[in-house]
C-alpha cells in the first residue's frame, strides 16, 4: 500500500483540479502555505482539506450553495427599477454596505440618487457597459434558516464586494430563502467589477464558507465534479415565463464540447483520487475510495436528480474483486 505522503500528494494534485480549477487566475488560492509550515506539513494540511471536500460531496451530499449574476443595470433607471423590485416597492427593508436599514418608497428614490452621483455619474439610460450587477445568493429548500442565509450573504459581501456600494434584501416568502444583492460596478477607488467564471466559483466558495461558520452544512462543488449539467434560468426568463412572454424556452441541461471536456476531466480526477485512497494504509481513506466509486457510478438522487449523469469512474484496483 502507498504511504501517507504519496497519497497526500495525489490528493493535492488531483483535488485542486477537481475542486479549485482555474484558481491560479483569481486573487486567492485554496489553503496557502502557512509561515513555519514544512513542505510535508503544508501538503498534509491541504490533503486533509481535500478529504473533507470529498466527504462533504460523496458521503454527506452537502447542500450546494447558489450564487448567480441575474443581470445588471446600464443606467440609473434600470438600477432604480431593480431596487423597487427586490424591495417590493419599499415594503421590504434594504440593507446597504454600512449595515443601515432603508425602507419605504422615498428611501428607494434616495438610494438611486446616491448611486447616481456617488462616483462617476450614472446616466439615466446608460450606455453599453453595466453600471451595476445583480446577484442572488441562495440555498436549497429546507437546508438553512432565512436569517442564516442573510447573515452569510452579509459576510460574503463584506469580503468580496469591499469598496463598492451595495445593497441587499432577504426574500423568505418563496420555497427557499434567498438574498438579492445589487452592487455598483465602480468601486470607491474607481476600479470596476467585471465578474468572470473563476470569480463566480470563488464567490460560491466564500458563501459556502460563511454558512459553515454558522454551523450549516454547505458546499460549492462544481457541476462537472458532481456530474451535473443543469441550466439555471436567468431571472428575466423566469419573470417572462410567468407572464407568458417567453418565446424561446432554453433546455434544462447544458450541452456542448466544453461540458463534455469538463466531465471527462472530472472523471479522470475522481479516478486518480479513488485509486490513491484505495491503496492507502488508512482504513478511512479506503472507505472514502469506495464511497467515491458508489457516488460516481450512478446518478446521485441526493444531488440535483433531474440533472445528474453517471461519471465514468472505474473501481480502483484495490477494490476490485471484493
N, C-alpha and C positions, 0 to 999 in steps of 0.2 A: 504493500500500500504506500501511497505517497506521503511524505512528511508534511507537517502542517504548513511549513513555509512555502513549499511548492504549490500547495492547494491555495494558500492565500494569494500568491502571485497570479494564479489563473483567475481567481475571483476578481481581483482588482482590474486585470487586463480586460476580461470579457464583461465584467459587471459594469464598468464605466461605459462600454459600448452599448450595453443593454439599457441602462438607467440614466446615463448622463451624456447622450450623444450630442456632439456639437458644442459642448460647454467650453471648449478651448476658445471659442469666439465671443463669449459673453464675459461679464466682468467678474464673475465668481467661478471658482472650481469647487467641486464637492470635496469636503474634508481636506483642507490644505494641511500640509505638514506642520506640526506644532514645533515651537522652539524647544530644543533639547531632545526631540524625538530622534532615535536612531532610524536608519532606513528600514530595519526589520520591524520596529515598533510602529512606524508610520504605515507600513504595508498591512500589518496585523489590524490596526485600527480601521483602516479603510475596508479591509476584507470583512470585518465584523459588521460594518455598516451595510455592506452589500448583502451579507447573510440576513440582516434584519429586513432589508427591502424585499428580498426573495420570500422570506416567511410571510411578510405582510401581503404579498401578491398571490402566492400559490397556496398558502396554508390558511391564513385568516380571511383571505379575499377582502381586504380592507376596502371600504368605500372610496371611490375615486372622486377627487375634487374636480370642479369645472371652473376655468377662468376663460372667458371669451371676450373678444372685442366685438361688440354688437353694432358698431357704427361710429359715427363722429360727425360733428358739425363743421361746415366750412364758413359759416357766417353766424353772427350773433342771433339771428332769427331762428336758425335751426338749433343752436345751443340752448336758447331760452325755451324752445318747444320741448326739448328733451327734459329740461328742468321741470316743466309743468307735467310732463308725462310721468316721470319717476316719483314726483311728489303728489301725484293725483290732484293737480291744480292747487297745491298748497295745503292739502289735508294731512299729508304725512310730513313728519319732521325731516328736514335736510340737515346733515351734519357736514361742516366744512373741515378743512385741513387743520384748523386750530381746535377742533372739538366743539365749536359753537353750534348750537341747535337753532335752525331757522324754520319758521312755519308761517303759513298764510300766503296769499297771492302777492301781497306787497313785498314780502321777503324774497320771493322768486324774482320779481322785477328788479329789486335792488341788487340781487346776486348777479343777474345778467349784466347790469351796468358795471358792476365791479370787475367782472371778467372782460368786458369790452374795453375798458380803459386801464386795467391793471397790467400794463405791459405794452407791447406793440398793439396798436389799435386793431380791433377786430371789426371789420366792416359789417354792414347789415346783412348782405347776401354772401359775402366772401368770394374767394377765388377758387383756384384749383387745388389748394392744399387744405388739409384738415386743421382747424384751429382747436379742436377738442376731440378726445377719444372717449367712447362709452364702453365700459367694461361691465360684465356681470359675473359675480362670484357665487358659486352655489355648491351644495352637497345633495346627494340623492335623498329621496323622501325617507323620513324616519331615522336618519343617521345622526342628526345634530339638532340641538335646540336653536331657535331663531337668534337668541341673544348671543349664543356662542359663535354662530356664523358672522354676526355683526362685529363681535369683538375680534375675530380672526381677520375680517376684512379691514378693520381699523388698524391692526398691527401690520398687516400686509401693506397698506397704503403708506404708513409711516416709513417703512423700509424701502419700498420700491418706487414710490412717487414723491419722495422728498424733493423740496424746492419747486414743486408745481402746485398751482391752485387745484384743488379737487373738492368734490362733494360726494356724499354717499347717502343712500336711502335704503332701508330694510323693507323688503316685501315679504310678509309672512302670511298672506291671505290665500296663497295658492297651495298646490300639492306639496311643494318643497320650499323652504325658506331660501331666499337669495338676496344679494345686495347689489344694487346698481351703483356704479362709480362713474362720474364724469370727471375727466382730468383735462386741464388746459394744456395744449400741446407745447406751448412755450414755457420754459421754466422761468423762475425769477432772475436767473442769470443769462437768459437769452438762448439757452440750449433747447433744442426741440426734441420731443418724444417721437420716436418712429419705431414702434414695436415690430419685431421680426419673429420668425418661428422659434428661434432659440430663446428669445425674451419671453415669449408666451409659456414655453416649457419651464423656464426659471420661475415665472410668476406662479405657475401651478405648484411648483416645489415649495415656494415661500408660503403660499396659502395653506398647503397641507401641513407645513411645519407649525404655523400659527394655530391650527386646530389641534395638533398633537400637544402643543404647550398647555392646552386646556383639558387634556386627558381624553380627547376624541380621536378614535382610530380613523386615520385619513391617509390616503396615498395619492401620488401624482405620477402613476406609471403611464408611459406612452401607449397609445392604442396598438402599435405594432408589437410591442412587448407582450401585450395581453391577447394578441391575435384578433383584435377588434378592427372593424373598418367602418364604424358608424359615422354618418353625416349628421352634424348638429345644425339644424336650420338657423339661418340668420333671424334676428328679431323682426326685421321688416317682413320676412317671408311668413313668420308666424302670424303677425298682425294682418298681412294681406290675405292669408288663407282664411282667417277668422271672419274677415269682411267680404269674402268672396271675390277678391281682386287678383288672386294669384293665378296667372295664366299658364305658367310652365313649372309644375312642381319638380323639385330635384329628387333624385333617387335617395334611398335611405342609406346606401353604402358607398364608400369611397372606392374607386376603381382606377386602374391605370398602372403604368410601368413603375412609377415611383412607389406606389403602395406595395406592389409585388416585391420590389427590391428591399424595402424596409422589413417586410415579413420574412424574407429569406435571411436577411442579416440577423434578425431577432432569433430565428430558429437556430442558426449557427451558434450564436452566443449562448442560448439555452443549452444546446447540446454540449458545448465545451464545458460549461459550468457544471452540468449534471455529471459528466464523465469525471471531472476532477473531484467533486464531492463524493461520488460513489467509491472512489479509490482511497478516500481519506481514512485515517486511523480513528477518527472520531465518529462514534455511532450517531450523533446528532447530524453530522454532515451527511452520512449515508442515508439517513431517514429523509433529509431535505432533498437529496437527489431523487429518491423515489417519489416524493411529492411533486417535484418538477415534471417528471415523466407523466404522472397522472394528470397534471394540470394541462400540459401541452398536447396530449394525445387525443383530447376531445373537447368540445365546447364546454366552457365553464358557466354553468347556469347561474352562478352567483355573480357573474360579471357580464352585464350587457347581453342578455340572452338572444336578442334579435340581431346582434352584430358581431358575434364571435365565431371564428372558424378554427378548426384544429391547426396547430403549428406542427410542422413535420420534424419532430424530435425523436430520434431512436433511443431505446433504452440503453444506458451505458453498459459496457462490457461486464462490470462488476455486478450488475443487477440481472443480467440475462440468465435464464435457467432456474430462477428462483420460483 
